[in-house]
Amino acid sequence: MNLLFLRTLGMYIVFFKCLMKGEKLSLREIWNKKEEYHLTLYGIIFWIIILIVSFSTVIFCIKNNLSI
């Protein structure tokens, strides 16, 4: 998997985390400090959550005979 994709996912997590704290950071500022914010780690965590939710939904639909 491309690290650019994971860093981009991580960038949005950090962006929304900063918004929740009330900080005003632009996406460019976050991208320039990508090592400081561990964007790849956040991206991997977010991607795993997306996969878990997706597969859980499919399994739930299959168990309950629902169409996807």
Beta strands, then each sheet from edge to edge (+ up, - down):
end
